[in-house]
Amino acid sequence: MSNPTELRARAAELESRVPPVTAGPRTDDERMWLEKAAALRAEADKLDKTRQ
């Protein structure tokens, strides 16, 4: 299992693949990356709360 820091780093890497919103409409892949990043951040937050 990954730790919260690793999960957030993976989320940041996925988000870095997505160009700024001013670049035009999001592709399906870009939306998928952002959704996955949000899920990874939520999992990291959940792990943080269980460790307190």
Kinemage of the C-alpha trace (Angstrom):
@kinemage 1
@onewidth
@group {chain A} dominant
@subgroup {mainchain}
@vectorlist {calphas} color= white
{ca met a 1} P 0.000 0.000 0.000
{ca ser a 2} L 1.220 3.486 -0.812
{ca asn a 3} L 1.651 6.190 1.751
{ca pro a 4} L -0.082 9.598 1.506
{ca thr a 5} L 3.054 11.330 0.222
{ca glu a 6} L 3.413 8.841 -2.638
{ca leu a 7} L -0.269 9.146 -3.506
{ca arg a 8} L -0.063 12.948 -3.627
{ca ala a 9} L 3.099 12.789 -5.754
{ca arg a 10} L 1.320 10.492 -8.230
{ca ala a 11} L -1.662 12.867 -8.285
{ca ala a 12} L 0.623 15.820 -9.023
{ca glu a 13} L 2.285 13.866 -11.842
{ca leu a 14} L -1.090 13.118 -13.424
{ca glu a 15} L -2.180 16.742 -13.085
{ca ser a 16} L 1.032 17.910 -14.738
{ca arg a 17} L -0.010 16.050 -17.912
{ca val a 18} L -3.065 18.272 -18.296
{ca pro a 19} L -2.597 21.610 -20.073
{ca pro a 20} L -4.219 24.766 -18.644
{ca val a 21} L -7.946 25.126 -19.203
{ca thr a 22} L -7.215 28.080 -21.506
{ca ala a 23} L -5.651 25.591 -23.952
{ca gly a 24} L -9.111 24.399 -24.987
{ca pro a 25} L -11.583 21.684 -24.128
{ca arg a 26} L -10.358 18.720 -22.133
{ca thr a 27} L -9.855 15.408 -23.899
{ca asp a 28} L -11.239 12.203 -22.428
{ca asp a 29} L -7.735 11.241 -21.293
{ca glu a 30} L -7.207 14.596 -19.582
{ca arg a 31} L -10.510 14.279 -17.728
{ca met a 32} L -9.583 10.740 -16.706
{ca trp a 33} L -6.197 11.916 -15.362
{ca leu a 34} L -7.846 14.678 -13.325
{ca glu a 35} L -10.442 12.263 -11.933
{ca lys a 36} L -7.724 9.762 -11.004
{ca ala a 37} L -5.667 12.538 -9.366
{ca ala a 38} L -8.684 13.597 -7.306
{ca ala a 39} L -9.258 9.990 -6.228
{ca leu a 40} L -5.598 9.619 -5.224
{ca arg a 41} L -5.747 12.816 -3.167
{ca ala a 42} L -8.951 11.619 -1.460
{ca glu a 43} L -7.285 8.307 -0.615
{ca ala a 44} L -4.249 10.152 0.792
{ca asp a 45} L -6.538 12.305 2.960
{ca lys a 46} L -8.355 9.184 4.166
{ca leu a 47} L -5.043 7.541 5.101
{ca asp a 48} L -3.937 10.690 6.937
{ca lys a 49} L -7.120 10.655 9.016
{ca thr a 50} L -6.774 6.983 9.948
{ca arg a 51} L -3.189 7.533 11.124
{ca gln a 52} L -4.077 10.345 13.529
